[in-house]
């Protein structure tokens, strides 16, 4: 299971790195690692995570909660969930 999660996070990291280079919107230098953000979301009941993107100063995460797809916004520095819809 840990290997699967690590592989998933690595693939997300690679996808993010290529997207960030094109978009120019990058998290601040004091932001939490992407793996920490994913762990915070999973502990809050958001899983599986299907997409993570940094945009407009926060992480935009597509995840599921109780089988329903939700977009969650996360503060990059604190890891606080700022909105879900």
HUQUILIN-V870473 format. One record per backbone hydrogen bond with DSSP energy under -0.5 kcal/mol. CO is the residue of the C=O (numbers start at 0). NH is the residue of the N-H. E is the energy in kcal/mol with one decimal. If there is no record, write none. Layout:
BEGIN
CO	NH	E
CO	NH	E
END
This chain:
BEGIN
0	4	-2.5
1	5	-2.6
2	6	-2.6
3	7	-2.4
4	8	-2.8
5	9	-2.4
6	10	-2.4
7	11	-2.3
8	12	-2.6
9	13	-2.5
10	14	-2.4
11	15	-3.1
12	16	-2.6
13	17	-2.1
14	18	-2.3
15	19	-3.4
16	20	-1.6
17	21	-1.2
18	22	-2.9
19	23	-2.6
23	25	-0.7
27	30	-1.8
32	35	-0.5
32	36	-1.9
33	37	-2.4
34	38	-2.0
35	39	-2.4
36	40	-2.3
37	41	-2.4
38	42	-2.4
39	43	-1.4
40	45	-2.7
41	44	-1.5
44	46	-0.9
47	49	-0.5
47	63	-1.4
50	61	-2.7
52	54	-0.6
52	59	-3.8
54	57	-1.5
56	75	-0.5
57	54	-2.6
58	60	-0.6
58	73	-2.3
59	52	-2.3
60	62	-0.6
60	71	-3.4
61	49	-3.0
61	50	-1.6
62	69	-3.6
63	46	-2.6
64	67	-1.6
67	64	-2.4
69	62	-2.6
69	71	-0.6
70	84	-2.3
71	60	-3.2
72	81	-2.5
72	82	-1.2
73	58	-2.7
74	78	-2.0
75	31	-3.2
79	74	-2.9
79	81	-0.6
82	72	-3.0
END
